[in-house]
Structure formats: structure tokens, C-alpha cells
Amino acid sequence: MMKILFLIPVCLSLILSSCAQRPEPCKSPPLLEGALTAFIPGQHLRVFEKFSYDAYGQNVRVRAVGKEGSETFFVDRLLLFREGISYEIHYRNQTCVKTALKVRFRHIGVPHDAHFLDQMVLGSSSILGQGLLVNNWNGTAEETKENYLLTFTAFGCVPLYTIDFTQKGELSVMTSFFDLVEGIENPNVFIPPSFCDSVEVLPAKEGVMTNSFFGLL
């Protein structure tokens, strides 16, 4: 009887310890800058982006260059969620397109209802400093009912890879992040140029992806 009474708290301790070690959904650093590449196979579209992300002020700046088929394009977009305005900026001819932004701000991070899959080391786990511990997640976007796979660092909750699928299970978007730095080097990146001041705000665009932060990027 004494052995049983002794084993009960030990077992409970092991169970609680196991639960405590299980990763939980998380948010990335509130100030983040970096780059990403995205591939959208259904549209034969490849994109390279540099972005600045401010969760405190709910601002995002994206500069993207991409290739769709044989056509190359460049986009400079500023999203001010609290003001509810999206700016498409063209410095070359000093023009600006202002559009109402009706979607809510989304944090970079693992959604609260995502499911933890596994933990692994990218690189080498046998040599100190040559591996990166990451967590893999999956889930279903509430609005679109589409599935996704996410890879974030185990410490710091920094995004590395995202893969989105259509409702039919086909590959929709593959995104890879790199050169990420915590903080904003130039806060003025979230201030629209003066030639945007007098431009009329157009109605919100239809069909904007809203299931995640990455969809808005």
C-alpha cells in the first residue's frame, strides 16, 4: 500500500512534466524584419519579398518582386490596419493607390487552434551550434477550411516555412523565410510618402486572403 501511495505522486509528476514540455501555439516577436520567397504553383507565380512587421502599431510594409509566367512585376505596399488603409506606392512616377483595408490585423505566429506535430533539429544535432530546434504544426483555416503546415523555431517563435493546401488537398502556396531580424531598422518605413496625402481612398478590394498573416503578405 505504501508503494502505491508513493508511486501516485511520482506518476502525476511525470504526467505534468510531459504536458509542460509540449509546445504551445505562440506569437512571433512584435517587431520583425526579414525576407521570404513564395511559390504559388497554380498561378506559376514566384515572389521574393522584403517585409517590415510592427505588431504594436499594427503596420506592415512589403516590397516584392515576382515573376508570373514570363512577366516580371514589382509591388511596394504599406498596410496600416488601425487606419484601415492599404497604400500601393509607385516612386517611379510619384503615384499612389489608396484602398480601404477592411480585414483585421493578424499576428505572425502559430494559430491558437493549430495542432502540434513534432519537434526536430534542422542541421546537425551532434555538434553544438550547428542545429536549429524547430516545431512543426498543422491545422485548418477557419474562414477557408484549407489546411496548412507550419514550421517555427522552438525558441523565439520565428517563422521558417509555411505550406498551404486547397480544400482538395492540392498545394496552394509554399513560403520560406530567411534573414529575419528582431526590431525595425527605420520606423519611417511605415509613413506613406507625401504624394499619397491627397489621393482618394478607393473601396476595399474583394477576394483578399484573410485566413492568415501570410495570406496578406
C-alpha positions as CSV (number, residue, x, y, z in Angstrom):
1,M,0.0,0.0,0.0
2,M,2.8,2.4,0.9
3,K,4.5,1.6,-2.5
4,I,1.2,2.5,-4.3
5,L,0.9,5.8,-2.4
6,F,4.5,6.6,-3.2
7,L,4.0,5.9,-6.9
8,I,0.9,8.0,-7.3
9,P,2.7,11.4,-6.9
10,V,5.6,10.2,-9.0
11,C,3.3,9.3,-11.9
12,L,1.4,12.6,-11.6
13,S,4.7,14.4,-11.6
14,L,5.8,12.6,-14.8
15,I,2.4,13.4,-16.5
16,L,2.6,17.1,-15.6
17,S,6.2,17.3,-16.7
18,S,5.3,15.7,-20.0
19,C,2.4,18.2,-20.5
20,A,4.6,21.1,-19.6
21,Q,7.2,20.2,-22.2
22,R,4.6,20.0,-25.0
23,P,5.0,23.1,-27.2
24,E,2.1,25.6,-27.2
25,P,0.9,27.9,-30.1
26,C,2.9,31.2,-30.0
27,K,3.3,34.7,-31.4
28,S,6.5,35.9,-33.1
29,P,8.4,38.9,-31.9
30,P,6.2,42.0,-32.3
31,L,8.9,43.9,-34.3
32,L,10.3,41.9,-37.1
33,E,12.1,42.5,-40.4
34,G,13.2,40.0,-43.0
35,A,12.7,38.3,-46.4
36,L,10.7,35.5,-47.8
37,T,10.2,33.6,-51.0
38,A,6.8,32.3,-52.1
39,F,5.8,29.9,-54.8
40,I,2.2,29.6,-56.0
41,P,2.1,26.6,-58.4
42,G,-1.5,27.1,-59.5
43,Q,-0.6,30.5,-60.9
44,H,3.0,29.7,-62.0
45,L,4.0,32.6,-59.7
46,R,7.2,33.1,-57.8
47,V,7.7,36.0,-55.4
48,F,10.6,37.4,-53.4
49,E,9.6,39.9,-50.6
50,K,11.2,42.0,-48.0
51,F,8.9,43.0,-45.2
52,S,8.7,45.0,-42.0
53,Y,6.2,44.0,-39.3
54,D,5.0,46.1,-36.4
55,A,2.5,44.3,-34.2
56,Y,2.4,47.2,-31.7
57,G,1.2,49.7,-34.3
58,Q,-0.4,47.1,-36.5
59,N,1.6,48.1,-39.6
60,V,3.2,46.0,-42.4
61,R,5.4,47.2,-45.2
62,V,6.1,44.8,-48.1
63,R,8.3,45.3,-51.1
64,A,8.0,42.4,-53.5
65,V,9.4,41.4,-56.9
66,G,7.9,38.4,-58.7
67,K,7.6,36.6,-62.0
68,E,4.2,35.3,-63.3
69,G,4.8,33.3,-66.4
70,S,7.1,35.5,-68.5
71,E,6.0,38.7,-66.8
72,T,8.1,40.4,-64.0
73,F,6.4,42.8,-61.6
74,F,7.3,44.9,-58.6
75,V,5.0,45.9,-55.7
76,D,5.6,48.3,-52.8
77,R,2.7,48.1,-50.4
78,L,2.0,49.7,-47.0
79,L,-0.8,48.2,-44.8
80,L,-2.0,50.4,-41.9
81,F,-4.6,48.3,-40.2
82,R,-5.6,50.8,-37.5
83,E,-6.2,53.5,-40.1
84,G,-7.9,50.9,-42.3
85,I,-5.9,51.9,-45.4
86,S,-3.7,50.0,-47.9
87,Y,-1.2,52.0,-49.9
88,E,0.3,50.8,-53.2
89,I,3.2,53.1,-53.8
90,H,4.9,53.9,-57.1
91,Y,8.0,56.1,-56.5
92,R,9.0,55.9,-60.2
93,N,6.1,58.2,-61.3
94,Q,5.2,59.5,-57.8
95,T,1.8,57.9,-57.8
96,C,-0.1,56.1,-55.1
97,V,-3.2,53.9,-54.9
98,K,-5.1,54.1,-51.6
99,T,-7.6,51.3,-50.8
100,A,-9.8,50.7,-47.8
101,L,-8.4,47.9,-45.7
102,K,-11.3,46.0,-44.1
103,V,-9.6,42.9,-42.8
104,R,-8.3,42.8,-39.2
105,F,-4.7,42.7,-38.3
106,R,-3.2,39.2,-37.9
107,H,-0.1,38.4,-35.8
108,I,2.7,36.4,-37.2
109,G,2.7,33.2,-35.2
110,V,1.2,29.8,-34.7
111,P,-2.7,29.9,-34.6
112,H,-4.2,29.1,-31.2
113,D,-6.1,26.1,-32.7
114,A,-3.1,24.6,-34.6
115,H,-2.0,21.0,-33.7
116,F,1.5,20.2,-32.7
117,L,3.0,17.5,-34.9
118,D,6.6,17.0,-33.9
119,Q,9.9,18.6,-33.0
120,M,13.1,18.2,-34.9
121,V,16.6,19.7,-35.5
122,L,17.4,21.4,-38.8
123,G,21.1,20.8,-39.4
124,S,23.2,18.7,-37.0
125,S,22.2,17.7,-33.5
126,S,25.5,16.1,-32.8
127,I,27.6,19.3,-33.0
128,L,26.9,22.3,-30.7
129,G,25.7,25.3,-32.6
130,Q,25.2,23.6,-35.9
131,G,21.5,22.7,-35.5
132,L,18.2,24.6,-35.0
133,L,15.4,23.2,-32.9
134,V,12.0,23.7,-34.6
135,N,8.4,22.8,-34.1
136,N,6.0,21.6,-36.8
137,W,2.3,22.3,-36.7
138,N,-0.8,21.7,-38.9
139,G,-4.3,22.9,-38.8
140,T,-7.3,24.2,-40.8
141,A,-8.0,27.8,-41.5
142,E,-11.4,28.7,-40.0
143,E,-12.5,31.0,-42.9
144,T,-11.4,29.0,-45.9
145,K,-11.4,25.5,-44.5
146,E,-8.0,25.0,-46.1
147,N,-5.2,23.0,-44.4
148,Y,-1.7,24.3,-43.6
149,L,1.6,23.1,-42.3
150,L,3.9,25.4,-40.3
151,T,7.5,25.3,-39.1
152,F,8.6,27.7,-36.4
153,T,11.6,27.9,-34.2
154,A,11.1,26.2,-30.8
155,F,12.6,29.2,-29.1
156,G,11.5,32.7,-30.1
157,C,8.6,31.5,-32.3
158,V,10.3,32.7,-35.6
159,P,8.7,31.5,-38.8
160,L,10.7,29.3,-41.2
161,Y,8.3,27.6,-43.6
162,T,4.6,27.6,-44.3
163,I,2.7,25.4,-46.7
164,D,-0.9,26.0,-47.6
165,F,-3.3,23.5,-49.4
166,T,-6.5,23.9,-51.2
167,Q,-9.7,22.2,-50.0
168,K,-9.0,19.4,-52.5
169,G,-5.6,18.8,-50.8
170,E,-3.6,20.4,-53.7
171,L,-0.5,22.5,-52.9
172,S,-1.6,26.2,-52.8
173,V,1.4,28.3,-51.5
174,M,4.9,27.4,-50.3
175,T,6.7,30.1,-48.3
176,S,10.2,30.2,-46.9
177,F,11.6,32.8,-44.5
178,F,15.2,34.0,-44.1
179,D,17.4,36.8,-42.9
180,L,14.9,37.6,-40.1
181,V,15.9,40.3,-37.6
182,E,14.1,41.4,-34.5
183,G,13.3,45.1,-34.4
184,I,12.7,47.8,-37.1
185,E,15.8,49.5,-38.5
186,N,13.9,52.5,-39.9
187,P,10.5,53.3,-38.3
188,N,9.8,55.7,-41.2
189,V,9.1,52.7,-43.3
190,F,5.5,52.9,-42.0
191,I,5.0,56.5,-43.1
192,P,3.4,56.9,-46.6
193,P,5.2,59.4,-48.9
194,S,3.7,62.9,-49.2
195,F,2.4,62.3,-52.7
196,C,-0.1,59.9,-51.2
197,D,-1.7,62.5,-49.0
198,S,-4.3,63.9,-51.4
199,V,-5.2,60.6,-53.1
200,E,-8.8,59.5,-52.7
201,V,-9.4,56.2,-50.8
202,L,-10.9,53.5,-53.1
203,P,-13.4,50.8,-51.8
204,A,-11.9,47.7,-50.3
205,K,-10.8,45.0,-52.8
206,E,-12.7,41.8,-52.9
207,G,-11.1,38.4,-52.6
208,V,-8.3,39.5,-50.3
209,M,-6.9,36.5,-48.4
210,T,-7.6,36.8,-44.7
211,N,-7.0,33.3,-43.3
212,S,-3.5,34.3,-42.0
213,F,-0.9,37.0,-41.8
214,F,1.0,35.1,-44.6
215,G,-2.0,35.4,-46.8
216,L,-2.0,39.2,-46.5
217,L,1.7,39.2,-47.4
